[in-house]
Amino acid sequence: MKTKYLALLIAAMGSSLSFGASIDGLDAAYSKDSTVYDGTSGDALTVSSPTTIGVNNTAHWTMAFTISGLGSTSESNVGLLFTYNTGSYKNLEGLGFQLSESGDLTLCAGGFAYNGGTNSSPWKAQTFSDYSTSKPLTLFYTFNAGNVSISAMLGNDTSTLTTLTTLSSGASFSNQNMTQINFSAKDTSGNTWSAPNGITGEYTLNNFDLYTAVLTEDQMREYALSAVPEPAAASLGLLGLGTFLMRRRRA
């Protein structure tokens, strides 16, 4: 009986270290649990309460999320991770990717169609070579007074944290607030938003949090490490599960 409880405790300890993501002393305004997107499905997170998120030249916020199972794109297609909308400027800005079979990952940020489709901002991009889909990728989309940057960290290797400080700029709009975050590029009516040569993305959203602050690099590392368990934590969970199953078989 003691072996059974010990096994359950070890498994619980391992799993608790790999659930969600967090930053000590900083609460997320909005969060979303793990979701699998197959390249055709999508959904929206409504942004209204408890906190209003602006997109003007005084607003500061960061979207932090971890993805895995990122699917490769073909030719010049851009897979979409998310867009965000406002009431008057639909499908304002977003984040996309291109992933080649050889492992070249290009992160893309830019505007889509807004102002009734009469305006758009250019896509800006940065490419990482030798990306491994076997490791989760934690991304940070930061809006700082109208300037947008993207940071990325691979797995639990803090040395890979890279901030793309000039990826996109000029994204501020007066008197506008964020109303939706559309994952896998879907709006609430089910229509697909497309970037130039765009497709919806195939990936697993492990966790998502929106903070009303510009995260420091230390906070980014903390978030990424809490989302991706250390190998020892994962081994601990497997050890507990294995011990529990052995105990069940003997019983």
PyRosetta script that sets phi, psi and omega in degrees:
from pyrosetta import init, pose_from_sequence

init()
pose = pose_from_sequence("MKTKYLALLIAAMGSSLSFGASIDGLDAAYSKDSTVYDGTSGDALTVSSPTTIGVNNTAHWTMAFTISGLGSTSESNVGLLFTYNTGSYKNLEGLGFQLSESGDLTLCAGGFAYNGGTNSSPWKAQTFSDYSTSKPLTLFYTFNAGNVSISAMLGNDTSTLTTLTTLSSGASFSNQNMTQINFSAKDTSGNTWSAPNGITGEYTLNNFDLYTAVLTEDQMREYALSAVPEPAAASLGLLGLGTFLMRRRRA")
pose.set_psi(1, -40.6)
pose.set_omega(1, 179.1)
pose.set_phi(2, -63.9)
pose.set_psi(2, -38.4)
pose.set_omega(2, 179.1)
pose.set_phi(3, -61.8)
pose.set_psi(3, -39.0)
pose.set_omega(3, -179.8)
pose.set_phi(4, -62.6)
pose.set_psi(4, -48.1)
pose.set_omega(4, -178.8)
pose.set_phi(5, -66.7)
pose.set_psi(5, -36.2)
pose.set_omega(5, 178.2)
pose.set_phi(6, -64.8)
pose.set_psi(6, -41.4)
pose.set_omega(6, 179.2)
pose.set_phi(7, -63.4)
pose.set_psi(7, -43.4)
pose.set_omega(7, 178.8)
pose.set_phi(8, -63.0)
pose.set_psi(8, -39.4)
pose.set_omega(8, 179.8)
pose.set_phi(9, -64.7)
pose.set_psi(9, -44.0)
pose.set_omega(9, 179.9)
pose.set_phi(10, -62.9)
pose.set_psi(10, -43.5)
pose.set_omega(10, 179.5)
pose.set_phi(11, -63.5)
pose.set_psi(11, -41.6)
pose.set_omega(11, -179.9)
pose.set_phi(12, -64.7)
pose.set_psi(12, -39.3)
pose.set_omega(12, 178.7)
pose.set_phi(13, -62.9)
pose.set_psi(13, -42.5)
pose.set_omega(13, -179.7)
pose.set_phi(14, -65.4)
pose.set_psi(14, -43.2)
pose.set_omega(14, -177.9)
pose.set_phi(15, -71.0)
pose.set_psi(15, -33.2)
pose.set_omega(15, -178.0)
pose.set_phi(16, -67.0)
pose.set_psi(16, -26.5)
pose.set_omega(16, -179.9)
pose.set_phi(17, -79.5)
pose.set_psi(17, -7.1)
pose.set_omega(17, -176.3)
pose.set_phi(18, -122.1)
pose.set_psi(18, 17.6)
pose.set_omega(18, -176.5)
pose.set_phi(19, -100.9)
pose.set_psi(19, 120.6)
pose.set_omega(19, 175.6)
pose.set_phi(20, 66.3)
pose.set_psi(20, -160.6)
pose.set_omega(20, 179.0)
pose.set_phi(21, -152.0)
pose.set_psi(21, 151.4)
pose.set_omega(21, -176.6)
pose.set_phi(22, -158.5)
pose.set_psi(22, 164.0)
pose.set_omega(22, 175.0)
pose.set_phi(23, -127.7)
pose.set_psi(23, 125.7)
pose.set_omega(23, -176.7)
pose.set_phi(24, -61.0)
pose.set_psi(24, 127.4)
pose.set_omega(24, 176.9)
pose.set_phi(25, 79.9)
pose.set_psi(25, 5.4)
pose.set_omega(25, -179.1)
pose.set_phi(26, -134.1)
pose.set_psi(26, 116.6)
pose.set_omega(26, -179.6)
pose.set_phi(27, -92.9)
pose.set_psi(27, 142.2)
pose.set_omega(27, 177.2)
pose.set_phi(28, -78.0)
pose.set_psi(28, 142.1)
pose.set_omega(28, 176.1)
pose.set_phi(29, -75.9)
pose.set_psi(29, -33.9)
pose.set_omega(29, 178.9)
pose.set_phi(30, -143.1)
pose.set_psi(30, 143.2)
pose.set_omega(30, 179.3)
pose.set_phi(31, -138.0)
pose.set_psi(31, 156.2)
pose.set_omega(31, 176.2)
pose.set_phi(32, -140.4)
pose.set_psi(32, 139.9)
pose.set_omega(32, -178.1)
pose.set_phi(33, -81.8)
pose.set_psi(33, 178.7)
pose.set_omega(33, -178.8)
pose.set_phi(34, -59.6)
pose.set_psi(34, 134.2)
pose.set_omega(34, -179.6)
pose.set_phi(35, -144.8)
pose.set_psi(35, 139.0)
pose.set_omega(35, 177.7)
pose.set_phi(36, -101.3)
pose.set_psi(36, 128.3)
pose.set_omega(36, 176.6)
pose.set_phi(37, -113.6)
pose.set_psi(37, 127.6)
pose.set_omega(37, -173.4)
pose.set_phi(38, -98.5)
pose.set_psi(38, 11.2)
pose.set_omega(38, -179.1)
pose.set_phi(39, 96.6)
pose.set_psi(39, -9.0)
pose.set_omega(39, 177.8)
pose.set_phi(40, -126.6)
pose.set_psi(40, -25.3)
pose.set_omega(40, -177.6)
pose.set_phi(41, -92.0)
pose.set_psi(41, 159.8)
pose.set_omega(41, 176.3)
pose.set_phi(42, -165.9)
pose.set_psi(42, 167.9)
pose.set_omega(42, 176.2)
pose.set_phi(43, -155.2)
pose.set_psi(43, 176.1)
pose.set_omega(43, -174.0)
pose.set_phi(44, -128.6)
pose.set_psi(44, 145.6)
pose.set_omega(44, 171.5)
pose.set_phi(45, -105.8)
pose.set_psi(45, 120.2)
pose.set_omega(45, -179.4)
pose.set_phi(46, -79.5)
pose.set_psi(46, 130.8)
pose.set_omega(46, -178.5)
pose.set_phi(47, -114.0)
pose.set_psi(47, 107.1)
pose.set_omega(47, 178.1)
pose.set_phi(48, -154.6)
pose.set_psi(48, -45.8)
pose.set_omega(48, -177.2)
pose.set_phi(49, -137.2)
pose.set_psi(49, 140.2)
pose.set_omega(49, 14.8)
pose.set_phi(50, -90.2)
pose.set_psi(50, -6.0)
pose.set_omega(50, -174.1)
pose.set_phi(51, -129.4)
pose.set_psi(51, 133.3)
pose.set_omega(51, 175.3)
pose.set_phi(52, -85.4)
pose.set_psi(52, 133.0)
pose.set_omega(52, -178.5)
pose.set_phi(53, -111.4)
pose.set_psi(53, 115.6)
pose.set_omega(53, -178.2)
pose.set_phi(54, -88.5)
pose.set_psi(54, 161.4)
pose.set_omega(54, 174.2)
pose.set_phi(55, -126.7)
pose.set_psi(55, 35.4)
pose.set_omega(55, 178.4)
pose.set_phi(56, -97.4)
pose.set_psi(56, -175.5)
pose.set_omega(56, -174.3)
pose.set_phi(57, -81.4)
pose.set_psi(57, 11.7)
pose.set_omega(57, 173.5)
pose.set_phi(58, -119.4)
pose.set_psi(58, -1.4)
pose.set_omega(58, -175.0)
pose.set_phi(59, -82.2)
pose.set_psi(59, 146.8)
pose.set_omega(59, 179.0)
pose.set_phi(60, -139.2)
pose.set_psi(60, 121.8)
pose.set_omega(60, 176.3)
pose.set_phi(61, -160.8)
pose.set_psi(61, 162.9)
pose.set_omega(61, -179.1)
pose.set_phi(62, -138.3)
pose.set_psi(62, 129.5)
pose.set_omega(62, 169.5)
pose.set_phi(63, -94.2)
pose.set_psi(63, 126.4)
pose.set_omega(63, 179.9)
pose.set_phi(64, -122.1)
pose.set_psi(64, 129.2)
pose.set_omega(64, -179.7)
pose.set_phi(65, -157.6)
pose.set_psi(65, 155.0)
pose.set_omega(65, 179.4)
pose.set_phi(66, -117.7)
pose.set_psi(66, 134.2)
pose.set_omega(66, 179.5)
pose.set_phi(67, -124.2)
pose.set_psi(67, 155.8)
pose.set_omega(67, 174.3)
pose.set_phi(68, -145.1)
pose.set_psi(68, 169.5)
pose.set_omega(68, 179.3)
pose.set_phi(69, 62.1)
pose.set_psi(69, 34.6)
pose.set_omega(69, -178.0)
pose.set_phi(70, -67.1)
pose.set_psi(70, 125.9)
pose.set_omega(70, -178.1)
pose.set_phi(71, -85.3)
pose.set_psi(71, 147.6)
pose.set_omega(71, 178.9)
pose.set_phi(72, -73.8)
pose.set_psi(72, 152.0)
pose.set_omega(72, 177.3)
pose.set_phi(73, -107.4)
pose.set_psi(73, 159.6)
pose.set_omega(73, -177.9)
pose.set_phi(74, -108.4)
pose.set_psi(74, 142.7)
pose.set_omega(74, 176.3)
pose.set_phi(75, 51.5)
pose.set_psi(75, -122.7)
pose.set_omega(75, -176.2)
pose.set_phi(76, -100.9)
pose.set_psi(76, 13.4)
pose.set_omega(76, -178.9)
pose.set_phi(77, -65.5)
pose.set_psi(77, 148.2)
pose.set_omega(77, 177.3)
pose.set_phi(78, -117.0)
pose.set_psi(78, 114.6)
pose.set_omega(78, 174.0)
pose.set_phi(79, -78.0)
pose.set_psi(79, 141.5)
pose.set_omega(79, -175.2)
pose.set_phi(80, -107.0)
pose.set_psi(80, 130.4)
pose.set_omega(80, 176.3)
pose.set_phi(81, -89.8)
pose.set_psi(81, -46.3)
pose.set_omega(81, 176.9)
pose.set_phi(82, -164.2)
pose.set_psi(82, 159.8)
pose.set_omega(82, 165.8)
pose.set_phi(83, -128.1)
pose.set_psi(83, 163.6)
pose.set_omega(83, 169.1)
pose.set_phi(84, -127.1)
pose.set_psi(84, 146.0)
pose.set_omega(84, -173.5)
pose.set_phi(85, -116.6)
pose.set_psi(85, 159.6)
pose.set_omega(85, 167.3)
pose.set_phi(86, -124.4)
pose.set_psi(86, 171.2)
pose.set_omega(86, -178.6)
pose.set_phi(87, -63.9)
pose.set_psi(87, -40.8)
pose.set_omega(87, -175.8)
pose.set_phi(88, -99.7)
pose.set_psi(88, -26.0)
pose.set_omega(88, -177.7)
pose.set_phi(89, -116.2)
pose.set_psi(89, 84.5)
pose.set_omega(89, -176.7)
pose.set_phi(90, -63.0)
pose.set_psi(90, 143.0)
pose.set_omega(90, 172.6)
pose.set_phi(91, 56.0)
pose.set_psi(91, 56.8)
pose.set_omega(91, -167.8)
pose.set_phi(92, -68.6)
pose.set_psi(92, -58.8)
pose.set_omega(92, -178.3)
pose.set_phi(93, -142.3)
pose.set_psi(93, 167.3)
pose.set_omega(93, 178.5)
pose.set_phi(94, -169.9)
pose.set_psi(94, -179.5)
pose.set_omega(94, -177.7)
pose.set_phi(95, -126.8)
pose.set_psi(95, 129.5)
pose.set_omega(95, 178.2)
pose.set_phi(96, -129.2)
pose.set_psi(96, -177.3)
pose.set_omega(96, -179.0)
pose.set_phi(97, -154.2)
pose.set_psi(97, 157.1)
pose.set_omega(97, 166.0)
pose.set_phi(98, -127.5)
pose.set_psi(98, 130.1)
pose.set_omega(98, -179.7)
pose.set_phi(99, -130.2)
pose.set_psi(99, 114.5)
pose.set_omega(99, -179.7)
pose.set_phi(100, -83.7)
pose.set_psi(100, 163.3)
pose.set_omega(100, 177.9)
pose.set_phi(101, -62.8)
pose.set_psi(101, -26.3)
pose.set_omega(101, -178.3)
pose.set_phi(102, -82.6)
pose.set_psi(102, -5.8)
pose.set_omega(102, 176.1)
pose.set_phi(103, 98.9)
pose.set_psi(103, 15.4)
pose.set_omega(103, 174.1)
pose.set_phi(104, -85.0)
pose.set_psi(104, 115.8)
pose.set_omega(104, -178.7)
pose.set_phi(105, -106.0)
pose.set_psi(105, 120.8)
pose.set_omega(105, 177.4)
pose.set_phi(106, -111.2)
pose.set_psi(106, 118.7)
pose.set_omega(106, 175.3)
pose.set_phi(107, -91.4)
pose.set_psi(107, 133.5)
pose.set_omega(107, -174.9)
pose.set_phi(108, -123.5)
pose.set_psi(108, 138.2)
pose.set_omega(108, 174.6)
pose.set_phi(109, -134.4)
pose.set_psi(109, 144.2)
pose.set_omega(109, 178.7)
pose.set_phi(110, 172.2)
pose.set_psi(110, -179.5)
pose.set_omega(110, 178.8)
pose.set_phi(111, -94.6)
pose.set_psi(111, 161.7)
pose.set_omega(111, 180.0)
pose.set_phi(112, -115.5)
pose.set_psi(112, -131.4)
pose.set_omega(112, 177.9)
pose.set_phi(113, -98.6)
pose.set_psi(113, 121.2)
pose.set_omega(113, 174.5)
pose.set_phi(114, -141.4)
pose.set_psi(114, 173.9)
pose.set_omega(114, -171.9)
pose.set_phi(115, 58.2)
pose.set_psi(115, 44.6)
pose.set_omega(115, 179.7)
pose.set_phi(116, 70.9)
pose.set_psi(116, 20.5)
pose.set_omega(116, 179.0)
pose.set_phi(117, 85.9)
pose.set_psi(117, 7.8)
pose.set_omega(117, -177.3)
pose.set_phi(118, -91.5)
pose.set_psi(118, -12.4)
pose.set_omega(118, -178.8)
pose.set_phi(119, -132.8)
pose.set_psi(119, 150.9)
pose.set_omega(119, 171.9)
pose.set_phi(120, -157.5)
pose.set_psi(120, 153.5)
pose.set_omega(120, 177.0)
pose.set_phi(121, -105.6)
pose.set_psi(121, 150.0)
pose.set_omega(121, -173.8)
pose.set_phi(122, -69.9)
pose.set_psi(122, 153.1)
pose.set_omega(122, 173.5)
pose.set_phi(123, -75.2)
pose.set_psi(123, 136.5)
pose.set_omega(123, 172.4)
pose.set_phi(124, -117.3)
pose.set_psi(124, 147.9)
pose.set_omega(124, -172.6)
pose.set_phi(125, -145.8)
pose.set_psi(125, 156.8)
pose.set_omega(125, 174.9)
pose.set_phi(126, -142.7)
pose.set_psi(126, 135.4)
pose.set_omega(126, -175.0)
pose.set_phi(127, -110.4)
pose.set_psi(127, 137.1)
pose.set_omega(127, 173.7)
pose.set_phi(128, -113.7)
pose.set_psi(128, 131.9)
pose.set_omega(128, 179.7)
pose.set_phi(129, -90.8)
pose.set_psi(129, 155.5)
pose.set_omega(129, 174.8)
pose.set_phi(130, 59.4)
pose.set_psi(130, 39.1)
pose.set_omega(130, 176.3)
pose.set_phi(131, -72.0)
pose.set_psi(131, 133.3)
pose.set_omega(131, 179.7)
pose.set_phi(132, -105.7)
pose.set_psi(132, 120.9)
pose.set_omega(132, -179.9)
pose.set_phi(133, -72.9)
pose.set_psi(133, -7.8)
pose.set_omega(133, 179.8)
pose.set_phi(134, -75.8)
pose.set_psi(134, -14.1)
pose.set_omega(134, 179.4)
pose.set_phi(135, -111.7)
pose.set_psi(135, 136.8)
pose.set_omega(135, 176.8)
pose.set_phi(136, -62.0)
pose.set_psi(136, 151.4)
pose.set_omega(136, 179.2)
pose.set_phi(137, -118.7)
pose.set_psi(137, 122.4)
pose.set_omega(137, 176.9)
pose.set_phi(138, -99.2)
pose.set_psi(138, 127.9)
pose.set_omega(138, -176.4)
pose.set_phi(139, -118.8)
pose.set_psi(139, 147.5)
pose.set_omega(139, 177.4)
pose.set_phi(140, -129.9)
pose.set_psi(140, 117.0)
pose.set_omega(140, 178.2)
pose.set_phi(141, -105.4)
pose.set_psi(141, 109.5)
pose.set_omega(141, -172.8)
pose.set_phi(142, -108.5)
pose.set_psi(142, 128.0)
pose.set_omega(142, 174.8)
pose.set_phi(143, -108.0)
pose.set_psi(143, 114.2)
pose.set_omega(143, -176.0)
pose.set_phi(144, -128.1)
pose.set_psi(144, 94.2)
pose.set_omega(144, 179.0)
pose.set_phi(145, 54.1)
pose.set_psi(145, 42.4)
pose.set_omega(145, 176.7)
pose.set_phi(146, 92.3)
pose.set_psi(146, -9.3)
pose.set_omega(146, 176.3)
pose.set_phi(147, -99.5)
pose.set_psi(147, 133.2)
pose.set_omega(147, -175.5)
pose.set_phi(148, -111.8)
pose.set_psi(148, 133.7)
pose.set_omega(148, 173.5)
pose.set_phi(149, -134.1)
pose.set_psi(149, 155.8)
pose.set_omega(149, 178.3)
pose.set_phi(150, -125.1)
pose.set_psi(150, 133.1)
pose.set_omega(150, 174.5)
pose.set_phi(151, -118.4)
pose.set_psi(151, 149.1)
pose.set_omega(151, -178.0)
pose.set_phi(152, -138.7)
pose.set_psi(152, 144.6)
pose.set_omega(152, 175.0)
pose.set_phi(153, -139.4)
pose.set_psi(153, 133.8)
pose.set_omega(153, -175.8)
pose.set_phi(154, -97.0)
pose.set_psi(154, 121.2)
pose.set_omega(154, 178.0)
pose.set_phi(155, 57.4)
pose.set_psi(155, -136.2)
pose.set_omega(155, 178.4)
pose.set_phi(156, -108.0)
pose.set_psi(156, 22.2)
pose.set_omega(156, 178.6)
pose.set_phi(157, -90.9)
pose.set_psi(157, 99.4)
pose.set_omega(157, -175.4)
pose.set_phi(158, -65.7)
pose.set_psi(158, -20.4)
pose.set_omega(158, -179.7)
pose.set_phi(159, -71.3)
pose.set_psi(159, -14.6)
pose.set_omega(159, -179.1)
pose.set_phi(160, -87.5)
pose.set_psi(160, -3.5)
pose.set_omega(160, -179.3)
pose.set_phi(161, -60.9)
pose.set_psi(161, 120.3)
pose.set_omega(161, -177.7)
pose.set_phi(162, -130.3)
pose.set_psi(162, 129.7)
pose.set_omega(162, 178.0)
pose.set_phi(163, -108.2)
pose.set_psi(163, 125.8)
pose.set_omega(163, 179.3)
pose.set_phi(164, -96.8)
pose.set_psi(164, 89.9)
pose.set_omega(164, -166.0)
pose.set_phi(165, -75.9)
pose.set_psi(165, -16.3)
pose.set_omega(165, -176.5)
pose.set_phi(166, -123.2)
pose.set_psi(166, 30.4)
pose.set_omega(166, -174.2)
pose.set_phi(167, -67.2)
pose.set_psi(167, -42.2)
pose.set_omega(167, -178.5)
pose.set_phi(168, -152.6)
pose.set_psi(168, 145.6)
pose.set_omega(168, -178.8)
pose.set_phi(169, -147.3)
pose.set_psi(169, 169.7)
pose.set_omega(169, 178.0)
pose.set_phi(170, 70.8)
pose.set_psi(170, 35.9)
pose.set_omega(170, -176.8)
pose.set_phi(171, -97.8)
pose.set_psi(171, 12.9)
pose.set_omega(171, -175.5)
pose.set_phi(172, -88.7)
pose.set_psi(172, 146.7)
pose.set_omega(172, 179.2)
pose.set_phi(173, -140.0)
pose.set_psi(173, 128.3)
pose.set_omega(173, -176.2)
pose.set_phi(174, -67.6)
pose.set_psi(174, 142.0)
pose.set_omega(174, 173.3)
pose.set_phi(175, 58.4)
pose.set_psi(175, 29.5)
pose.set_omega(175, 178.2)
pose.set_phi(176, -118.9)
pose.set_psi(176, 143.7)
pose.set_omega(176, 176.4)
pose.set_phi(177, -124.5)
pose.set_psi(177, 149.9)
pose.set_omega(177, 174.9)
pose.set_phi(178, -67.8)
pose.set_psi(178, 135.7)
pose.set_omega(178, 178.8)
pose.set_phi(179, -116.2)
pose.set_psi(179, -29.1)
pose.set_omega(179, -178.5)
pose.set_phi(180, -144.7)
pose.set_psi(180, 151.9)
pose.set_omega(180, 165.6)
pose.set_phi(181, -120.4)
pose.set_psi(181, 116.8)
pose.set_omega(181, -174.9)
pose.set_phi(182, -100.7)
pose.set_psi(182, 109.8)
pose.set_omega(182, -179.9)
pose.set_phi(183, -83.2)
pose.set_psi(183, 140.5)
pose.set_omega(183, -176.1)
pose.set_phi(184, 56.3)
pose.set_psi(184, 31.0)
pose.set_omega(184, 169.3)
pose.set_phi(185, 60.1)
pose.set_psi(185, 46.2)
pose.set_omega(185, 175.2)
pose.set_phi(186, -120.9)
pose.set_psi(186, 139.9)
pose.set_omega(186, 173.3)
pose.set_phi(187, -96.0)
pose.set_psi(187, 180.0)
pose.set_omega(187, -173.4)
pose.set_phi(188, -70.0)
pose.set_psi(188, -19.5)
pose.set_omega(188, 178.5)
pose.set_phi(189, -87.8)
pose.set_psi(189, -2.8)
pose.set_omega(189, 178.0)
pose.set_phi(190, 93.5)
pose.set_psi(190, -0.1)
pose.set_omega(190, 178.1)
pose.set_phi(191, -75.5)
pose.set_psi(191, 147.4)
pose.set_omega(191, 179.9)
pose.set_phi(192, -93.5)
pose.set_psi(192, 126.5)
pose.set_omega(192, 173.6)
pose.set_phi(193, -85.7)
pose.set_psi(193, 134.6)
pose.set_omega(193, -177.5)
pose.set_phi(194, -122.2)
pose.set_psi(194, 132.3)
pose.set_omega(194, 169.4)
pose.set_phi(195, -79.9)
pose.set_psi(195, 174.4)
pose.set_omega(195, 174.8)
pose.set_phi(196, -53.7)
pose.set_psi(196, 127.6)
pose.set_omega(196, -175.9)
pose.set_phi(197, 56.0)
pose.set_psi(197, 37.2)
pose.set_omega(197, -167.7)
pose.set_phi(198, -90.1)
pose.set_psi(198, 150.5)
pose.set_omega(198, 170.8)
pose.set_phi(199, -136.8)
pose.set_psi(199, 163.0)
pose.set_omega(199, 174.3)
pose.set_phi(200, -77.5)
pose.set_psi(200, 153.3)
pose.set_omega(200, -173.0)
pose.set_phi(201, -90.6)
pose.set_psi(201, 148.2)
pose.set_omega(201, 174.2)
pose.set_phi(202, -106.3)
pose.set_psi(202, 116.0)
pose.set_omega(202, -176.6)
pose.set_phi(203, -170.8)
pose.set_psi(203, 169.4)
pose.set_omega(203, 173.2)
pose.set_phi(204, -111.1)
pose.set_psi(204, 124.3)
pose.set_omega(204, 173.7)
pose.set_phi(205, -85.4)
pose.set_psi(205, 107.9)
pose.set_omega(205, -178.4)
pose.set_phi(206, -73.6)
pose.set_psi(206, -41.7)
pose.set_omega(206, -180.0)
pose.set_phi(207, -164.3)
pose.set_psi(207, 156.4)
pose.set_omega(207, 179.3)
pose.set_phi(208, -147.0)
pose.set_psi(208, 135.6)
pose.set_omega(208, 176.6)
pose.set_phi(209, -143.6)
pose.set_psi(209, 138.9)
pose.set_omega(209, 177.1)
pose.set_phi(210, -112.9)
pose.set_psi(210, 119.3)
pose.set_omega(210, -178.8)
pose.set_phi(211, -108.3)
pose.set_psi(211, 141.7)
pose.set_omega(211, 178.5)
pose.set_phi(212, -89.0)
pose.set_psi(212, 51.9)
pose.set_omega(212, -179.5)
pose.set_phi(213, -160.7)
pose.set_psi(213, 156.8)
pose.set_omega(213, 170.9)
pose.set_phi(214, -86.0)
pose.set_psi(214, 115.1)
pose.set_omega(214, -175.1)
pose.set_phi(215, -73.0)
pose.set_psi(215, 142.0)
pose.set_omega(215, 172.7)
pose.set_phi(216, -77.8)
pose.set_psi(216, 167.1)
pose.set_omega(216, 178.1)
pose.set_phi(217, -63.9)
pose.set_psi(217, -36.0)
pose.set_omega(217, 177.4)
pose.set_phi(218, -63.4)
pose.set_psi(218, -40.6)
pose.set_omega(218, 178.2)
pose.set_phi(219, -66.9)
pose.set_psi(219, -36.5)
pose.set_omega(219, 176.9)
pose.set_phi(220, -63.0)
pose.set_psi(220, -45.1)
pose.set_omega(220, 179.0)
pose.set_phi(221, -61.9)
pose.set_psi(221, -42.8)
pose.set_omega(221, 179.8)
pose.set_phi(222, -61.1)
pose.set_psi(222, -44.1)
pose.set_omega(222, 179.7)
pose.set_phi(223, -61.8)
pose.set_psi(223, -48.8)
pose.set_omega(223, -178.0)
pose.set_phi(224, -62.2)
pose.set_psi(224, -42.1)
pose.set_omega(224, -179.3)
pose.set_phi(225, -67.4)
pose.set_psi(225, -33.3)
pose.set_omega(225, 178.6)
pose.set_phi(226, -73.9)
pose.set_psi(226, -24.4)
pose.set_omega(226, 179.4)
pose.set_phi(227, -83.1)
pose.set_psi(227, -31.4)
pose.set_omega(227, -178.6)
pose.set_phi(228, -113.2)
pose.set_psi(228, 109.8)
pose.set_omega(228, -175.1)
pose.set_phi(229, -67.4)
pose.set_psi(229, 149.6)
pose.set_omega(229, 172.8)
pose.set_phi(230, -64.0)
pose.set_psi(230, 150.5)
pose.set_omega(230, 178.9)
pose.set_phi(231, -52.5)
pose.set_psi(231, -35.6)
pose.set_omega(231, -179.6)
pose.set_phi(232, -64.8)
pose.set_psi(232, -37.0)
pose.set_omega(232, 179.8)
pose.set_phi(233, -67.5)
pose.set_psi(233, -41.7)
pose.set_omega(233, 178.8)
pose.set_phi(234, -64.9)
pose.set_psi(234, -41.0)
pose.set_omega(234, 178.7)
pose.set_phi(235, -63.8)
pose.set_psi(235, -36.5)
pose.set_omega(235, -179.9)
pose.set_phi(236, -62.8)
pose.set_psi(236, -41.8)
pose.set_omega(236, 178.9)
pose.set_phi(237, -65.5)
pose.set_psi(237, -42.8)
pose.set_omega(237, 178.7)
pose.set_phi(238, -65.3)
pose.set_psi(238, -37.1)
pose.set_omega(238, 178.0)
pose.set_phi(239, -62.4)
pose.set_psi(239, -44.8)
pose.set_omega(239, -179.7)
pose.set_phi(240, -64.5)
pose.set_psi(240, -41.9)
pose.set_omega(240, 179.6)
pose.set_phi(241, -64.1)
pose.set_psi(241, -42.7)
pose.set_omega(241, 179.7)
pose.set_phi(242, -63.2)
pose.set_psi(242, -42.3)
pose.set_omega(242, 179.2)
pose.set_phi(243, -63.6)
pose.set_psi(243, -40.0)
pose.set_omega(243, -180.0)
pose.set_phi(244, -64.0)
pose.set_psi(244, -43.2)
pose.set_omega(244, -179.4)
pose.set_phi(245, -66.8)
pose.set_psi(245, -38.4)
pose.set_omega(245, 177.3)
pose.set_phi(246, -62.3)
pose.set_psi(246, -40.2)
pose.set_omega(246, 179.8)
pose.set_phi(247, -64.6)
pose.set_psi(247, -39.3)
pose.set_omega(247, 179.0)
pose.set_phi(248, -64.6)
pose.set_psi(248, -40.3)
pose.set_omega(248, -178.3)
pose.set_phi(249, -64.9)
pose.set_psi(249, -40.7)
pose.set_omega(249, 178.7)
pose.set_phi(250, -65.1)
pose.set_psi(250, -33.7)
pose.set_omega(250, -180.0)
pose.set_phi(251, -67.9)
pose.dump_pdb("model.pdb")
